[in-house]
Amino acid sequence: MTLIALEDICFSYPGQPPVLDGASLSLSAGQRLSLTGPNGAGKSTLLRILLGLQRPCSGTVTVFGQHRVEEADFHEVRRRVGLVFQDADDQLFCPTVAEDVAFGPLNLGKTRDEALAIVDKVLGDLDLMHLKNRITHKLSGGEKRLVTLATVLAMEPEVLLLDEPTNALDTKNEARLLEILRALPQAILLVSHSPAFRLELAPDELDLRDGKLVPV
């Protein structure tokens, strides 16, 4: 079953040459796929287009079997597809870890008790309960990265988009993150500069060069 299909996506920033020039990809249930390519090639832009955070100049975005064009079309997509940002500080904005993890479920209409139960389950699953009441901005870079993943998993997404998830991680935390991600059932679209991490988590690769995606 195809969850995501991008076809002939073209995109350019105002006054700039095209970043994406006919990029296409598909992601099926359970599939793990890596996007590679040099800095500035458009990998993060592609993830934002998939979520409707940026609009392509042309091409079609199909997610969960429906064409997505207008802003309203993407509300469902953002509920069902979780994005782990490249910079954890862009994603964590509540005073404590528990509040950050509860934020998504509360926004989805969960009661406070339901949201707190989800917080305990997700933090427990990720072995992060010791961080539950910590002040978010005082966490280390590696701790913030793992908490960011917890905030996304609390939404129970069907697809995970990971944009440089190993940023700020030491070797121990990178291994822990890999262990967590490999055990998850979700389809994953991964952007990572780490060949070893890509090989372990999402060995199927598409390379983004000159605006197009080609199999590696």
C-alpha positions in Angstrom: 0.0 0.0 0.0 1.4 3.4 -1.0 1.2 5.9 1.8 3.0 8.8 0.1 3.5 9.6 -3.6 5.3 12.8 -4.9 5.2 13.1 -8.6 7.3 15.6 -10.7 7.6 18.1 -7.9 9.1 21.4 -9.0 10.0 24.1 -6.5 12.1 27.3 -6.5 12.6 30.1 -4.0 11.8 33.6 -5.4 14.6 34.7 -7.7 16.5 31.5 -7.4 17.1 28.5 -9.8 14.9 25.5 -9.1 15.7 23.4 -6.0 13.4 20.6 -7.1 12.9 20.0 -10.8 10.8 16.9 -11.4 11.4 15.0 -8.1 9.3 11.9 -7.6 9.2 9.3 -4.8 6.8 6.8 -3.3 6.8 5.3 0.2 4.8 2.2 1.1 3.6 0.9 4.4 6.5 -0.4 6.5 9.1 0.9 4.0 12.3 2.7 5.2 13.7 5.0 2.6 16.7 7.4 2.8 17.1 10.7 0.9 20.7 11.6 0.2 22.3 14.5 -1.6 24.6 17.5 -0.9 23.6 20.4 1.5 21.1 22.7 -0.2 19.9 20.0 -2.6 16.3 20.3 -1.4 15.9 17.3 0.9 14.3 19.3 3.8 12.2 21.3 1.3 10.8 18.0 0.0 9.7 17.0 3.5 8.1 20.4 4.1 6.2 20.1 0.7 5.0 16.6 1.8 3.4 18.2 4.9 2.0 21.2 3.0 4.4 23.6 4.8 5.6 24.8 1.4 3.8 24.5 -1.9 5.4 23.2 -5.1 5.3 25.2 -8.3 4.1 22.1 -10.0 3.7 18.4 -9.5 1.3 16.3 -7.4 1.3 15.4 -3.7 -0.7 12.3 -2.8 -0.8 11.2 0.8 -3.0 8.3 2.1 -4.6 8.0 -1.3 -5.7 11.6 -1.7 -4.3 14.4 -3.7 -3.3 17.2 -1.3 -3.5 20.8 -2.7 -5.1 23.3 -0.3 -4.1 24.0 3.3 -7.2 22.2 4.6 -6.0 19.0 2.7 -2.9 18.9 4.8 -4.5 19.0 8.3 -5.1 15.3 8.2 -1.6 14.7 6.8 0.0 16.5 9.8 -2.0 14.4 12.2 -0.9 11.2 10.6 2.7 12.0 9.6 5.2 13.0 12.2 8.3 15.1 11.4 11.4 15.2 13.6 12.9 18.6 12.8 16.6 19.0 12.1 17.0 21.4 15.1 15.3 20.1 18.3 15.0 23.7 19.6 12.5 24.3 16.7 10.2 21.6 18.1 10.4 21.9 21.9 8.7 25.0 23.4 7.0 24.0 26.6 8.6 24.4 30.1 8.9 20.7 30.9 9.4 17.5 29.0 6.1 16.1 30.2 4.3 19.2 28.9 6.1 19.0 25.5 5.1 15.3 25.1 1.5 16.0 26.2 1.1 18.9 23.8 0.3 16.9 20.7 -2.2 14.5 22.2 -4.0 17.4 23.9 -4.2 19.2 20.5 -5.7 16.0 19.1 -8.5 16.2 21.6 -7.3 13.8 24.3 -8.3 14.5 27.9 -5.6 15.6 30.3 -5.6 12.1 32.0 -5.4 10.4 28.6 -2.5 12.7 27.5 -0.6 12.1 30.8 -1.0 8.3 30.3 0.5 8.7 26.8 3.4 10.7 28.2 4.1 7.9 30.7 3.9 5.2 28.0 6.0 7.0 25.4 8.7 8.1 27.9 8.7 4.6 29.4 9.0 2.9 26.0 11.9 5.2 25.2 13.6 4.8 28.6 13.3 8.5 29.2 11.1 8.6 32.4 14.0 10.2 34.3 13.6 13.3 32.1 9.8 13.6 32.6 9.9 16.7 34.9 13.1 18.2 33.7 13.2 21.8 32.3 13.3 21.3 28.5 15.8 24.1 27.7 18.3 22.7 30.2 18.6 19.3 28.6 21.7 18.3 26.6 21.5 18.3 22.8 21.2 14.5 22.8 18.5 14.5 25.4 16.5 17.1 23.5 16.8 15.0 20.3 15.3 12.0 22.1 12.6 14.1 23.7 11.7 15.5 20.3 11.2 11.9 19.0 9.0 11.3 22.0 6.8 14.3 21.2 6.3 13.0 17.7 5.6 9.4 18.8 3.0 10.6 21.3 0.9 11.6 18.3 0.9 8.0 17.1 1.9 8.8 13.5 1.6 6.3 10.7 4.7 7.7 8.9 7.9 9.2 10.4 9.9 11.9 8.6 13.4 12.2 10.2 15.5 15.2 9.2 19.1 14.7 10.4 17.9 12.8 13.6 21.5 12.2 14.8 22.3 15.9 15.1 23.9 16.6 18.5 24.0 12.9 19.4 27.0 11.2 20.9 27.8 7.6 19.9 25.8 6.2 22.9 22.7 8.2 22.2 22.9 7.6 18.4 23.0 3.8 19.1 20.0 4.2 21.5 18.1 6.2 18.8 18.8 3.6 16.2 17.6 0.8 18.5 14.4 2.7 19.1 13.7 3.5 15.5 14.4 0.0 14.2 11.8 -1.4 16.6 9.0 0.9 15.4 6.4 -0.3 12.9 6.0 3.0 11.0 7.2 3.7 7.5 10.2 6.0 7.7 11.6 8.7 5.3 15.1 9.5 6.5 17.4 12.4 5.7 20.8 11.8 7.2 24.4 12.6 6.4 25.5 9.5 8.3 26.1 6.6 5.9 26.3 4.1 8.8 23.0 5.3 10.3 21.2 5.2 6.9 22.5 1.7 6.2 21.2 0.4 9.6 17.8 2.1 9.5 16.8 2.8 5.9 19.2 1.1 3.4 17.0 1.9 0.3 18.3 5.2 -1.0 17.2 7.9 -3.4 19.8 10.6 -4.3 18.6 14.1 -4.8 20.8 15.8 -7.5 20.0 18.6 -10.0 16.4 18.7 -8.6 15.6 15.0 -9.3 15.6 11.8 -7.2 17.5 8.8 -8.6 18.0 5.4 -7.1 21.4 4.8 -5.6 
